[in-house]
Amino acid sequence: MTDLNTLGLAEARDLLRKGETTSVELTEACLGAIDAAEALNAFVHKTPEIALERAKAADARLADGDAPAMCGLPIGIKDLFCTEGVPSQAASRILEGFKPQYESTVSQNLRDAGAVMLGKLNMDEFAMGSSNETSTYGNAINPWRRGNDEAALTPGGSSGGSASAVAADLCLAATGTDTGGSIRQPAAFTGTVGIKPTYGRCSRWGIIAFASSLDQAGPMTKSVRDAAIMLEAMCSTDPKDSTSIDLPVPNFEAMLTGDIKGKKIGIPTEYRMEGMPEEIETLWSDGTAMLRDAGAEIVDISLPHTKYALPAYYVIAPAEASSNLARYDGVRYGHRAKLSQGDGITEMYEKTRAEGFGDEVQRRIMIGTYVLSAGFYDAYYNRARRVRTLIKRDFEQVFADGIDAILTPATPSAAFGLGEMADADPVQMYLNDIFTVTVNLAGLPGIAVPTGTDRQGLPLGLQLIGRPWEEGELLNTAYALESAAGFVAKPAKWW
């Protein structure tokens, strides 16, 4: 077969089990596509030897007839996940040369399931960004373009390399992480599916930390069915992560019936933002109609503290980043600045961190340090934590009233051009997360599903928010939306 790299996880799994292809063939197709796509700058550490070795092992496992669903399937791993013996830099200069001697729990789960790692994927530095423009590796590029315009577009952030690679068929799926929308926003920008599970469903152990109370791993895939397959493999209880939940992981794929008759879908009035583009408004209305036609009951709901979510997030996340990134000091591992004669340990810290961290990371460390300082801790950090509790309570009330899922836009626009926001007020960039940060603050599962295109042919996505620990129900609602929308567009190949 040709173009094996264009398959999704479910299709490839079925072909492997029928003996119509092999993992080695799938892997070689993806490695060829990766080598031909340097222009996208999606893969930043290629691991072809590891990939082919694991593919051969997967083929042997498949031949024995007892292989999990992910066995033999080639995937990309975001550079935030520690991978044994492979550079794991979080796209930062400060971690240059760091090759961990251990595997993150999520990537180990995938490895145990027989998945084939093709390499590490580009991202915003330490996952801080919404456009993949803060990476030490340079920008990841969206495979989509505006009509015949050759301007390079952002694939979104921070999981921009993952989104670009999946959309361009460089891998069958990829891991991402989501702290304020970093799976869902890039998925919406690239016409792919991305799910952030409930906080605690996937272990955070071995994932380089940004904001520990918000970070959560999830899959980025070509379809909702693929997301269900990969999420099941990624989830586990983990004694190494105290926030990991001790709950059985269901067979998410088996829950994809597409039947949502009688389900109550909430439409929050607060998400109708002033100045929302007409295309996003239309997309949302069309998505609402699709779910209604599928038998769901549409209910207007209120989440009154939504307007405080973005400011609360941009106090809490930088505060936690300031604390987490204090460990990068040039002493134990990673980059260390060259010192002048007479420099002491303070100068080493200052020079190393100034050289190692990019502008956006430095900005967030300074904000975080400021809001945690003695004179401002109560005024900013504690107040933001109280607001977070109110946001969580809004969702709890809505779900207590019988709402099964909430439908919102995923992003306030389609993908924008790289560099278009570079000189703008940073707050303009932060507004890209306006529809997604509430989900992280409340610890809820959320999924982005491609449902249409704008007038320039760029993909647009809708977001569904589910009840805690009910990813299976959320995926089923997303499956019904995906089926109704019938989104099959692919980027025209230019790279």
C-alpha positions as CSV (number, residue, x, y, z in Angstrom):
1,M,0.0,0.0,0.0
2,T,1.1,3.6,-0.6
3,D,0.6,6.6,1.6
4,L,0.4,4.5,4.8
5,N,1.3,7.6,6.8
6,T,-2.1,9.1,5.9
7,L,-3.9,6.4,7.9
8,G,-5.5,7.0,11.3
9,L,-4.8,4.8,14.3
10,A,-8.0,2.7,13.9
11,E,-7.5,2.1,10.2
12,A,-3.8,1.2,10.7
13,R,-4.6,-1.1,13.6
14,D,-7.2,-3.0,11.6
15,L,-4.8,-3.4,8.7
16,L,-2.0,-4.7,11.0
17,R,-4.4,-7.3,12.6
18,K,-5.5,-8.5,9.1
19,G,-1.9,-8.9,8.1
20,E,-2.3,-6.4,5.2
21,T,0.7,-4.2,6.3
22,T,3.4,-4.3,9.0
23,S,4.5,-1.9,11.6
24,V,7.9,-1.6,9.8
25,E,6.1,-0.5,6.6
26,L,4.0,2.0,8.5
27,T,7.0,3.4,10.3
28,E,9.1,3.7,7.1
29,A,6.3,5.6,5.4
30,C,6.1,8.0,8.3
31,L,10.0,8.4,8.5
32,G,9.9,9.2,4.8
33,A,7.2,11.8,5.2
34,I,9.1,13.4,8.1
35,D,12.3,13.7,6.1
36,A,10.4,15.3,3.3
37,A,8.7,17.9,5.6
38,E,11.7,19.8,7.0
39,A,9.8,23.0,6.0
40,L,7.2,22.4,8.7
41,N,9.9,22.1,11.5
42,A,7.6,19.8,13.4
43,F,10.0,17.0,14.4
44,V,13.0,18.4,16.2
45,H,14.7,15.2,17.4
46,K,14.3,12.3,15.0
47,T,14.7,8.7,16.3
48,P,14.6,6.5,13.2
49,E,16.8,3.7,14.8
50,I,14.6,3.5,17.9
51,A,11.4,3.6,15.7
52,L,12.5,0.7,13.4
53,E,13.7,-1.4,16.4
54,R,10.3,-0.9,18.1
55,A,8.4,-1.5,14.9
56,K,10.2,-4.9,14.5
57,A,9.4,-5.8,18.1
58,A,5.7,-4.8,17.5
59,D,5.5,-7.0,14.4
60,A,6.7,-9.9,16.4
61,R,4.1,-9.2,19.1
62,L,1.4,-8.9,16.5
63,A,2.4,-12.2,15.0
64,D,1.9,-13.8,18.4
65,G,-1.7,-12.6,18.3
66,D,-1.8,-10.8,21.7
67,A,-1.2,-7.2,21.0
68,P,-2.9,-4.0,22.4
69,A,-4.7,-1.6,20.1
70,M,-1.7,0.8,19.9
71,C,0.8,-1.9,19.1
72,G,2.9,-1.1,16.0
73,L,1.4,2.4,15.4
74,P,3.9,5.2,14.7
75,I,3.4,8.3,16.8
76,G,5.3,11.5,17.7
77,I,6.1,12.6,21.3
78,K,6.0,16.3,22.4
79,D,9.4,17.5,23.6
80,L,7.9,18.1,27.1
81,F,7.8,14.3,27.8
82,C,11.0,12.8,29.1
83,T,12.1,9.9,26.9
84,E,14.9,7.6,27.9
85,G,18.2,8.4,26.2
86,V,16.6,10.9,23.8
87,P,17.0,14.7,24.1
88,S,14.1,16.2,26.1
89,Q,14.5,19.9,26.1
90,A,11.0,21.4,26.5
91,A,12.1,23.5,23.5
92,S,14.4,25.5,25.8
93,R,18.1,26.3,25.5
94,I,18.4,25.8,29.3
95,L,17.9,22.1,28.8
96,E,20.3,21.7,25.9
97,G,22.1,18.4,26.1
98,F,19.7,16.9,28.6
99,K,19.0,13.2,27.9
100,P,17.0,11.7,30.7
101,Q,17.8,8.1,31.9
102,Y,14.1,7.4,32.5
103,E,10.8,7.5,30.7
104,S,7.7,9.6,31.5
105,T,4.8,7.5,32.7
106,V,2.6,8.4,29.7
107,S,5.3,7.7,27.1
108,Q,6.2,4.5,29.0
109,N,2.5,3.4,28.9
110,L,2.5,4.0,25.1
111,R,5.8,2.1,24.8
112,D,4.4,-0.8,26.8
113,A,1.4,-0.8,24.5
114,G,3.8,-1.3,21.5
115,A,3.5,2.2,20.1
116,V,6.4,3.3,17.9
117,M,8.1,6.6,18.8
118,L,9.2,8.4,15.6
119,G,10.9,11.3,17.4
120,K,10.3,14.4,19.5
121,L,8.0,17.3,18.4
122,N,8.4,21.0,18.4
123,M,6.5,23.2,21.0
124,D,6.5,26.5,22.7
125,E,9.3,26.8,25.3
126,F,8.3,25.2,28.5
127,A,4.7,25.1,27.0
128,M,4.4,28.8,27.4
129,G,2.8,30.2,24.2
130,S,-0.2,30.0,21.9
131,S,1.6,30.1,18.5
132,N,4.8,27.9,18.8
133,E,6.9,31.0,18.3
134,T,8.9,30.8,21.6
135,S,10.7,27.6,20.7
136,T,14.5,27.4,20.8
137,Y,14.2,25.2,17.6
138,G,12.4,28.0,15.7
139,N,8.8,28.2,14.7
140,A,6.7,25.1,13.8
141,I,4.7,25.8,10.7
142,N,1.0,25.0,10.0
143,P,0.6,22.8,6.9
144,W,-2.6,24.7,6.1
145,R,-2.5,28.0,4.1
146,R,-5.0,30.8,3.4
147,G,-6.1,30.0,-0.2
148,N,-3.2,30.7,-2.5
149,D,-1.4,32.9,0.1
150,E,2.1,31.6,0.9
151,A,2.3,33.3,4.3
152,A,3.3,30.9,7.0
153,L,0.6,30.3,9.6
154,T,0.9,29.2,13.2
155,P,-0.1,25.7,14.1
156,G,-1.1,27.0,17.5
157,G,0.6,26.4,20.8
158,S,2.1,25.1,22.9
159,S,1.6,21.7,21.2
160,G,2.2,23.2,17.7
161,G,4.7,20.6,16.5
162,S,2.2,17.8,17.5
163,A,-0.7,19.5,15.6
164,S,1.4,20.2,12.5
165,A,2.8,16.6,12.4
166,V,-0.7,15.0,12.7
167,A,-2.3,17.4,10.2
168,A,0.5,16.8,7.6
169,D,0.4,13.0,8.1
170,L,4.0,12.8,9.4
171,C,2.7,10.5,12.1
172,L,-0.6,8.7,12.8
173,A,-1.0,10.6,16.1
174,A,1.0,12.5,18.7
175,T,1.1,13.3,22.4
176,G,0.3,16.8,23.6
177,T,0.0,18.6,26.9
178,D,-2.7,21.2,27.9
179,T,-2.2,23.8,30.6
180,G,-4.6,26.5,29.3
181,G,-5.6,25.1,25.9
182,S,-2.3,23.8,24.4
183,I,-4.0,20.7,23.0
184,R,-7.3,22.0,22.0
185,Q,-6.3,25.3,20.4
186,P,-3.6,23.8,18.0
187,A,-6.1,21.0,17.2
188,A,-8.7,23.6,16.1
189,F,-6.0,25.5,14.1
190,T,-5.0,22.4,12.1
191,G,-8.2,20.4,11.6
192,T,-7.3,17.7,14.0
193,V,-8.9,16.3,17.2
194,G,-7.4,17.0,20.6
195,I,-8.6,16.0,24.0
196,K,-7.5,17.2,27.4
197,P,-8.7,14.6,30.0
198,T,-9.8,15.3,33.5
199,Y,-6.9,16.6,35.7
200,G,-5.4,13.4,37.2
201,R,-6.5,11.0,34.5
202,C,-3.0,10.9,33.0
203,S,0.1,10.9,35.1
204,R,2.3,14.0,35.1
205,W,5.4,12.1,36.2
206,G,8.3,12.7,33.8
207,I,6.5,15.6,32.0
208,I,8.6,18.7,32.4
209,A,6.4,20.9,34.6
210,F,4.9,24.3,33.7
211,A,2.0,24.8,36.1
212,S,1.5,21.7,38.2
213,S,-2.1,22.2,39.1
214,L,-3.1,22.8,35.5
215,D,-0.9,20.6,33.3
216,Q,-2.4,17.5,31.8
217,A,-1.4,15.2,28.9
218,G,-3.6,14.1,26.1
219,P,-3.6,12.7,22.5
220,M,-3.8,14.7,19.3
221,T,-5.2,12.5,16.5
222,K,-7.0,12.5,13.1
223,S,-10.4,11.4,14.5
224,V,-12.4,11.1,17.6
225,R,-12.1,7.2,17.4
226,D,-8.3,7.6,17.3
227,A,-8.4,9.9,20.3
228,A,-10.4,7.3,22.3
229,I,-7.9,4.5,21.4
230,M,-4.8,6.6,22.3
231,L,-6.3,8.1,25.4
232,E,-7.0,4.7,26.9
233,A,-3.3,3.7,26.4
234,M,-2.0,6.9,27.9
235,C,-4.2,6.9,31.1
236,S,-3.2,5.0,34.3
237,T,-3.0,5.3,38.0
238,D,0.6,6.2,39.0
239,P,2.0,6.1,42.5
240,K,4.8,8.4,41.4
241,D,2.2,11.2,40.8
242,S,0.2,12.1,43.9
243,T,-2.5,13.8,41.7
244,S,-3.0,10.7,39.6
245,I,-6.5,9.3,40.2
246,D,-7.1,5.7,41.3
247,L,-9.9,4.9,38.9
248,P,-10.2,2.1,36.3
249,V,-9.6,3.2,32.7
250,P,-12.6,2.3,30.6
251,N,-12.6,1.1,27.0
252,F,-13.3,4.5,25.5
253,E,-13.6,3.2,21.9
254,A,-16.4,0.8,22.9
255,M,-18.4,3.8,24.2
256,L,-18.5,5.4,20.7
257,T,-22.1,4.7,19.8
258,G,-22.9,8.1,18.4
259,D,-26.2,7.9,20.3
260,I,-26.8,11.2,22.2
261,K,-30.6,11.2,22.2
262,G,-31.9,12.9,25.4
263,K,-28.5,14.3,26.4
264,K,-28.5,17.8,27.6
265,I,-26.0,20.1,25.9
266,G,-25.4,23.5,27.6
267,I,-24.7,26.7,25.6
268,P,-23.1,29.2,28.0
269,T,-24.2,32.8,27.4
270,E,-20.9,34.2,28.7
271,Y,-19.0,32.7,25.8
272,R,-20.7,35.1,23.4
273,M,-17.8,37.5,23.5
274,E,-18.0,41.0,22.2
275,G,-16.3,41.3,18.8
276,M,-16.6,37.5,18.2
277,P,-16.0,36.9,14.4
278,E,-19.2,36.1,12.5
279,E,-17.6,32.9,11.2
280,I,-17.1,31.6,14.8
281,E,-20.6,32.6,15.7
282,T,-22.0,30.7,12.7
283,L,-19.9,27.7,13.4
284,W,-21.2,27.5,17.0
285,S,-24.8,27.9,15.8
286,D,-24.3,25.2,13.2
287,G,-22.7,22.8,15.8
288,T,-25.6,23.4,18.1
289,A,-28.1,22.5,15.3
290,M,-26.1,19.4,14.5
291,L,-26.3,18.2,18.1
292,R,-30.0,19.0,18.3
293,D,-30.6,17.1,15.1
294,A,-28.8,14.1,16.6
295,G,-31.4,14.1,19.4
296,A,-29.7,16.2,22.1
297,E,-31.6,18.8,24.1
298,I,-30.1,22.2,23.9
299,V,-30.2,24.3,27.1
300,D,-28.9,27.9,27.6
301,I,-26.8,28.0,30.7
302,S,-24.8,30.6,32.7
303,L,-21.2,30.3,33.9
304,P,-21.1,33.8,35.5
305,H,-17.4,33.8,36.6
306,T,-16.1,33.1,33.0
307,K,-15.0,36.7,32.5
308,Y,-12.5,36.3,35.4
309,A,-10.9,33.1,34.0
310,L,-8.2,34.6,31.9
311,P,-6.8,37.0,34.5
312,A,-7.0,34.3,37.2
313,Y,-5.2,31.9,34.9
314,Y,-2.4,34.4,34.1
315,V,-1.8,34.9,37.8
316,I,-1.9,31.2,38.8
317,A,0.0,29.7,35.9
318,P,3.0,32.1,36.1
319,A,3.2,31.7,39.9
320,E,3.5,27.9,39.5
321,A,5.9,28.4,36.6
322,S,8.1,30.6,38.8
323,S,8.3,27.9,41.4
324,N,8.8,25.0,39.0
325,L,11.5,26.7,36.9
326,A,13.6,27.7,39.9
327,R,15.3,24.4,39.6
328,Y,17.0,25.4,36.4
329,D,20.2,27.0,37.8
330,G,23.1,25.7,35.7
331,V,24.3,23.5,38.5
332,R,22.9,20.0,38.0
333,Y,22.1,19.6,34.3
334,G,21.4,21.6,31.1
335,H,23.0,24.8,30.0
336,R,25.5,26.7,32.2
337,A,26.8,30.1,31.2
338,K,30.5,30.8,30.7
339,L,31.7,32.8,33.8
340,S,34.1,35.6,34.1
341,Q,36.9,35.6,36.6
342,G,35.6,36.6,40.0
343,D,32.0,35.5,39.2
344,G,30.3,33.7,42.1
345,I,27.3,31.4,42.3
346,T,24.8,34.4,42.1
347,E,26.4,35.5,38.8
348,M,26.3,32.0,37.5
349,Y,22.5,31.7,38.3
350,E,21.8,35.1,36.7
351,K,23.8,34.6,33.5
352,T,22.7,31.0,33.0
353,R,19.0,31.8,33.4
354,A,19.3,35.0,31.2
355,E,20.9,32.9,28.4
356,G,18.8,29.8,28.9
357,F,15.3,31.2,29.1
358,G,13.6,33.0,26.2
359,D,11.7,36.3,26.5
360,E,8.2,34.8,27.2
361,V,9.5,32.4,29.8
362,Q,11.4,35.2,31.5
363,R,8.2,37.4,31.4
364,R,6.1,34.7,33.1
365,I,8.8,33.9,35.7
366,M,8.9,37.6,36.6
367,I,5.1,37.9,36.8
368,G,4.9,34.7,38.9
369,T,7.6,35.8,41.3
370,Y,5.9,39.2,41.7
371,V,2.5,37.7,42.5
372,L,4.0,35.3,45.0
373,S,6.1,38.1,46.8
374,A,5.3,38.9,50.4
375,G,3.5,42.2,49.6
376,F,1.3,40.9,46.8
377,Y,0.6,37.2,47.7
378,D,-2.9,37.9,49.0
379,A,-3.8,40.7,46.6
380,Y,-3.0,38.5,43.5
381,Y,-2.3,34.8,44.1
382,N,-4.8,34.1,46.8
383,R,-7.5,36.2,45.1
384,A,-6.9,34.2,41.9
385,R,-7.2,30.9,43.8
386,R,-10.6,32.1,45.2
387,V,-11.8,33.0,41.7
388,R,-10.7,29.6,40.5
389,T,-12.9,28.0,43.1
390,L,-15.9,30.1,41.9
391,I,-15.2,29.1,38.3
392,K,-15.1,25.4,39.3
393,R,-18.4,25.9,41.3
394,D,-20.1,27.4,38.2
395,F,-19.4,24.1,36.3
396,E,-20.4,21.9,39.3
397,Q,-23.8,23.7,39.5
398,V,-24.5,23.3,35.8
399,F,-23.7,19.6,35.8
400,A,-25.7,19.2,39.0
401,D,-28.7,20.7,37.1
402,G,-28.4,17.8,34.6
403,I,-26.2,19.1,31.8
404,D,-24.2,16.3,30.2
405,A,-21.8,18.4,28.1
406,I,-21.1,22.1,27.2
407,L,-20.6,23.3,23.6
408,T,-18.4,26.4,23.0
409,P,-16.0,27.6,20.3
410,A,-12.5,26.3,20.6
411,T,-10.7,29.4,19.5
412,P,-11.7,33.1,18.8
413,S,-10.3,32.8,15.1
414,A,-8.7,30.5,12.6
415,A,-4.9,30.2,12.5
416,F,-3.1,33.5,12.2
417,G,0.1,34.3,10.5
418,L,3.5,33.7,12.2
419,G,4.8,37.1,13.3
420,E,1.4,38.8,13.1
421,M,1.2,39.1,16.9
422,A,4.9,39.3,17.6
423,D,4.9,43.0,18.2
424,A,1.5,43.2,19.8
425,D,0.7,43.5,23.5
426,P,1.3,40.0,25.0
427,V,-2.3,40.1,26.3
428,Q,-3.5,39.9,22.6
429,M,-1.7,36.6,22.3
430,Y,-3.1,35.4,25.7
431,L,-6.7,36.0,24.4
432,N,-6.3,33.0,22.2
433,D,-6.9,30.9,25.3
434,I,-10.1,32.7,26.2
435,F,-12.4,29.7,25.5
436,T,-10.1,27.0,26.9
437,V,-8.6,28.2,30.2
438,T,-11.8,27.7,32.2
439,V,-11.5,23.9,31.6
440,N,-8.0,23.7,33.1
441,L,-8.9,25.9,36.1
442,A,-11.9,23.6,36.8
443,G,-9.9,20.4,36.0
444,L,-12.5,19.2,33.5
445,P,-12.1,17.2,30.3
446,G,-12.4,19.1,27.1
447,I,-12.1,18.1,23.4
448,A,-11.7,20.1,20.2
449,V,-13.4,18.7,17.1
450,P,-12.9,20.2,13.6
451,T,-16.3,21.2,12.2
452,G,-15.8,23.6,9.4
453,T,-13.6,26.0,7.5
454,D,-13.5,29.8,7.3
455,R,-13.9,31.8,4.0
456,Q,-10.1,31.4,3.3
457,G,-10.4,27.6,3.7
458,L,-8.7,27.3,7.1
459,P,-10.1,24.8,9.6
460,L,-12.3,25.8,12.6
461,G,-13.1,23.8,15.6
462,L,-15.7,23.6,18.4
463,Q,-15.0,22.6,21.9
464,L,-17.1,20.2,24.1
465,I,-16.6,20.2,27.9
466,G,-17.6,17.2,29.9
467,R,-18.2,16.1,33.4
468,P,-15.2,15.1,35.5
469,W,-14.0,11.5,34.8
470,E,-16.6,11.0,32.1
471,E,-14.2,11.1,29.1
472,G,-16.1,8.2,27.5
473,E,-19.4,10.2,27.4
474,L,-17.6,13.3,26.2
475,L,-15.9,11.3,23.4
476,N,-19.2,9.9,22.4
477,T,-20.8,13.4,22.1
478,A,-17.7,14.5,20.1
479,Y,-18.2,11.4,17.9
480,A,-21.8,12.5,17.2
481,L,-20.6,16.0,16.4
482,E,-17.8,14.8,14.2
483,S,-20.2,12.5,12.3
484,A,-22.7,15.3,11.7
485,A,-20.1,17.8,10.6
486,G,-18.4,15.4,8.2
487,F,-15.1,17.4,8.2
488,V,-12.7,15.7,5.8
489,A,-10.7,18.6,4.4
490,K,-6.9,18.2,4.3
491,P,-4.2,20.8,3.7
492,A,-2.9,21.0,0.1
493,K,0.7,19.8,0.1
494,W,3.2,22.6,-0.4
495,W,6.1,21.4,1.8
